[in-house]
C-alpha cells in the first residue's frame, strides 16, 4: 500500500462517527478563568496552546509534521497544520457538521475516541471550543478530500453552516481567531512566550517542524520576524540546550526510548559539575511541574540502581567509614534529566492539575530507567566512576548542609529577637499586607527606610553581591550570611521528611518580596543573583506569586518649576520635547540620570517606587520552567559563549522577562 493510499484510508476511518459529545459550552464565557486558568497574559497565551495541541495530537497519531503559528497586526492568531483536517460531514447525534460540534461543544473531539487518537496532549486542556467561546471571531479552514471547507464564528456561535469554498491539493486545518478583549484584561501576544512553548514542543516531538511568524515586526532585512523550531533528536537535543551553560562530567547523555505495557517512555539524563537538581517531567507534552508517579518512578530507579552499582564496586566505603548515610537527594545533585511519557488516559491531580496520578506509571518508568542505567554503567565505567564520585561528594556536602540548615531553622523559629540585625521590620503582623524590600547596599537601604510606610513595609539591605548559588553546594549557600538573613527575615523553613529541599511557606512573614536595586549593570547583576537564588532554592515563593521587582525611574526631567520622572529613554525624550516646545528652546532644561537609589531623596523614592498608589511592580512568574532553567544556568554558569550570545541578542532590551 502506498503512503498516499494509507493516508486516504486514515482519513476515511476518521469521520463524524469518531466525534463524541461530552458536555455543553454554556459556562465558558461566564467563568473563563475556570477553563483557562486566568484572563490575563497566561490565559491569553493558553488559547494558542489549545489550538496547537490539536495539531500536535495529529502529529502524535502520525498524520502531521508541519505546524505554522502566525501573529497578525491586530493580535489575531492563526495555527495551520498538515494533518487530516477536522471532519466536516454530518454528526449523526448532533445533526450538524462534525466541525461545528468540535468548535461549539466543550470536550467534543476525536481524542475521546481511542480509535482516533492513542494519546492526546490536548486532553489536559479544554479544547478548541473554549478558544472559540472566548474569541470575538474565529474562522476554521479545513482542507480535506480535495476540497476547501470554511466556517466562521462570533463569540462561540456559528455565523453560518460549514460550506465548500473550492478545491485544493492541500490537506490540514487552519484556525484563525481574535481573542475577545471584553473578557481578557490584556490583548497583546508576546512573541517570546509563544516561542518558548513552541521550542519546547519541538524538543518533545522530534522531527516536527513548527514555525512562528510575527507580522507585527519586521527584521532589518525587511522580512517578518520568524523562527522555525525543529529537533532531529528530540530529548537529546533538549538536554544539550538546557546544559549548554553547564560543564558536563559525562561524555554523552544517557538516553532511552522504549514502550512498556503500551506506554511510550523517553528519558534523557546527564550530570554536570553544579549542585542543583534540574529535572523536567512531561506527560503528553504537558509540563508536570508538580511531578507525579512518572517522576517518583524515575527517582526510585535512579537511587536504587546507582546505589547497587556503587555498593557492588566498593565505591561507598569512605562514606560508611565516616558514618555518612547516603540519601536519594545525593544521587540528584548536579543532575539534569527530562522524562517524557505518553499516557492514554492521564489522571491529573495537585493544586494546578499538573501532577500525574496514574499509579501504574511509576512501575513502568522505574523498570525502564533501571534497565537503561544498569546497561550504561556497565558499558561506561569511566562515566560511572565520575557519577558515583559526584554522589559521594554530594553526601559529604549534605552532611555539612544539615548542620547549616538546622542553624537557619533555629534562627527562623525565633520571633523578633531572632530576626537579622539589619532588618527594619514593619509594625503589622498580618502577612498578607506586609512587604519586604530587598535593597542593594546600606545607602539605598537608609533612603528606603526613611521613605517607606513602616506599618506594612520592611527593609532588608543586602551587602554587595550575594553568593552565586548556581555554582555553590547547599552547605555554602546556607553558610552565606546574606542568604541566612533572607531565610530568617522571611520566616520560612526548609526540608521535610519527603524532600530535604522543600520550602515551607506556612510562616511566611511577608506576602510581597520586592527586589529593589540600582538601575545600572551592577544593580541588574545583583537582581539576577537574587532571582537565581529564589529560582533554585525558593521556587515555590515565585510559583505562589510572592516575588516582585521594583521599577525606580531612570531620569528626572526638570525645567523651571516643572519636573517629571521618566522610566525609559523614549519617555525622557518625549518629556524633554514637551518642555522645550519640541526643540525650540532648550535653555533651562535639566535631565538627571539616576544611577543609584541612594541618589534619590526619601520622598522621591516613596512617590516613584514604593507608594502602592503610584508605583509599578513587576511580578516574577515562571511561564516556562525549561526556558527559565536554561537562562539561569547560562547567565550564572561557567560557559562564556552561550552567555555572550544571549547578551548580544537581548542587550537592546531594558528588561529580560524570565
Steps between C-alpha positions, in 0.01 A plus 500: 500500500638844409536785753226689314261202515580449870433869579175480301396195704572687827290797381211271412525331842485842671152645449199639686439170683835544677389827662344444842314773691559517875344828614393846393679833489265718704722621783826578319429866426348552845793349692798490261764470774358159597592371156824675406647594841466877485396786270843665499813436299521131588140427398537697177799291393329182618248544217780454247628189679152341484491537122862387457422198723250380239769515232751321725241228564482448124880475498499246788254293297741513205302730270677837529860623490466875437329770707498876432403757764455860384439815707325769296509879530168508691624233748289230344668159464488220246615139543540297180593131487527229236296243694192315378268801532213513751208293363228710335233233435174492696511382861221247540412581862538880479346548152767749397851477359772338708705818455227708664470247784877512566492880506184556706482213752748481787691171514377384159763357270670196353739474792226350718475210256792258550482391136576856386783591741705269724624789712418866513667806648188705454302273735657692786352821362152608406504475124470736209131559584613699804724711275197561279284599797759757612563648154304782344569340164626158395537357150563134426647399165503126439687345207377144462413251226612746232259770619532824697232545768445813708288605798510817711388572856444804721523466880472123462188499281504397133439778249403241239521125445816347357526558125727396215735766367667342200743214449853450636798267492586592861396294800466643851326752725545873553342670802513882510362676806485841668471483883206688650647816655188545713607186690880520509670784687799480264477468124860499375671171424865474603723342239754369754236320709360323194850426368599338832205259497534416129872430544413268790241317286755454220744339746227274642377392155801436280489552125199734515565841347330788685525850354415822685457824304425844643346730238509792747878532475746507211869412524780714353478302176135600453368150579247434775648377826493121481657187653474134413529243778607151400682226687646197328588319825228626736594468866870462419491843336289626792757405765785644292308828492423497875859415596673728251599732787623219727820297508416133435683217678381234252601427142143459371149524649333179619193447280218252464193485277279199565143385549382294796144368532386741229661808662761678286786613727785732407768600753827688469741594781851626561707628790682832521740651752227715657297430813143556385243236409341586164234244416224583251212255464228487235185301436356528148710817451358659817766624741413325827656762726366322810647167388300186555535124465731515195746721693476275808580198281800676348641606839451156651681330212781755503565460874472120513701428185786741574518393863511132404774563243707712742468243782589206276812684385606605856464871419316599819759375751616853593144612584440190709828556682398862580150377599336717232177345377424550132156636399294536183585872483870418461438318172334809348756771579626643171255289299307627200228263382192505280227239533227487235221243505189464286199374696170403333282610792701727731362584843622839618487625856671760717430870547558591136395166347858437390575193711459156340298263716493176296650246743596248228741748338741497797592136447543514120721811515704354787561177308595681179745733677655214703569301183644806326728597789630149568607462137656845486703465820641163392591630153644837616715431810680838479169692505371268774802586717444876441129472587556303821782738597251786458247316719761446777588871488130590519447274804797659679375851414146410613638386835656846538184670367281330757682680779473831313130440434435419865665830591275686252194315631582588862548866407175507299308346789566803719266796486625862516825426682619257233450732203803635310654808659484698174129434450279805554176313561146629454253533787221291341499127569243424227714321242253562216552878520872500580781568251872430527735710286836337424712809435848529355741651754473695827468841330194407298373304799516813713308703241239225468465480878435875520257500206293189578167456674625318810157352572526241219840548330818335634852567367790252487822651356731249332875552508641487145439205270352193669647155437454354150304189602523354147853385577484436875416186703211530745711530815680802350162653409374458856830629643462830310412778746285693251303189400452396863360849563250458216381161634474635852323822404243310293435253783492198267639156578681256271465124473239233568522126557424446129712780352793661680484800263127570535408852609228541762316829443251460786683754717594738218507845663459711183278422201688743277877459470627790289847513346609866478843564343674781313415551133851420379707195404594419860139535611383265224767248601393510865133459404593200281699343786200537733262359237737207441495426874118515508467281188743233624421498873163676550315425176164460674533863615491600131239241403264630769529857369700657784802641311507843334752738348480873575537742209665825611514776237810549286469877455369819656424763234475860631439842355425783735226388737402209273638153569407148399654156531581273207545122505632465143711699254189548287306650794796728580515629141122554484496701825804703392333578165182606679691729741696663218210536255643222285854631494438873459646603836728268698640756744428413860430134422665264749503120472625298798592135445450293814785249520413386851206496740713691751499804268129549567350676797281280717184681385601451135560127554163471673301685234660324200581150618342406836158669517241229413277767345765612247775238470537230234596153625589221258390162632750221435331197345631179347321471167729223381713308751718358222583845364561640851731209588702562184524878553617477862756227430628692199517841669652378826700194384858458379446477124574839338392454130126441562492790750669733250254394228203559731621845606568603139149392403324667794722800577267743325221419745486681832354199680518125444180311578569156647 
